[in-house]
């Protein structure tokens, strides 16, 4: 499970940068550091969102539960909004859920970033 945890940490940090970009961009001023990172990560948005959903679900299925995993799943749902149109059976429900979460996109992104960094540092 150590590899799964590392992959989830990387996905949390990557998803946090993508979701929290509006806030992070204000923090770095003229450097555009986070915009450059987001530009590199943007083509992988679907993969990152999928990892943010699948990896915590695997953790839950194999005997664990963490509120951090719930935040990761919510972040994954926000990153995968563009894919929901391709799943007709769940499209309406997933889009409604995503629309309700969208106002909290930046907050969820910052929390994902913090969870990923703190977990890498073994604080969590």
FENWO-V115318 format. One record per backbone hydrogen bond with DSSP energy under -0.5 kcal/mol. NH is the residue of the N-H (numbers start at 1). CO is the residue of the C=O. E is the energy in kcal/mol with one decimal. If there is no record, write none. Layout:
nh-><NH:NH>
co-><CO:CO>
e-><E:E>
This chain:
nh-><5:6:7:8:9:10:11:12:13:14:15:16:17:18:19:20:21:23:24:25:26:27:28:31:32:36:37:38:39:40:41:42:44:45:48:49:50:51:52:53:53:54:55:57:58:59:60:61:62:63:64:69:70:71:72:73:74:75:76:77:78:79:80:81:83:84:84:86:87:88:90:91:94:95:96:97:98:99:100:101:102:104:105:108:109:110:111:112:113:114:115:116:117:118:119:120:121:122:123:124>
co-><1:2:3:4:5:6:7:8:9:10:11:12:13:14:15:16:18:20:20:21:22:23:24:28:29:32:33:34:35:36:37:38:41:42:44:45:46:47:48:49:50:50:51:53:54:55:56:57:58:60:59:66:66:67:68:69:70:71:72:73:74:75:76:78:80:80:81:83:84:86:87:87:90:91:92:93:94:95:96:97:98:101:102:104:105:106:107:108:109:110:111:112:113:114:115:116:117:119:118:118>
e-><-2.3:-2.2:-2.6:-2.3:-2.3:-2.3:-2.5:-2.8:-2.3:-2.6:-3.1:-2.4:-2.0:-2.1:-2.9:-2.4:-0.6:-0.5:-2.9:-2.6:-0.8:-1.3:-1.6:-1.6:-0.6:-2.0:-1.9:-2.7:-2.0:-1.5:-2.2:-2.3:-1.9:-1.7:-2.8:-2.6:-2.4:-2.4:-2.2:-0.9:-0.6:-3.2:-1.7:-1.4:-2.4:-2.0:-2.4:-2.6:-1.8:-1.2:-1.3:-0.7:-1.1:-1.8:-1.9:-2.3:-2.3:-2.4:-2.4:-2.2:-1.9:-2.0:-1.4:-0.9:-1.4:-0.9:-0.5:-2.0:-1.6:-0.5:-0.9:-1.3:-2.9:-2.4:-2.2:-2.3:-2.6:-2.7:-1.9:-1.6:-1.6:-2.0:-1.8:-2.8:-2.2:-2.4:-2.4:-2.7:-2.3:-2.4:-2.9:-2.7:-2.4:-2.8:-2.3:-2.0:-1.8:-1.2:-2.7:-0.7>
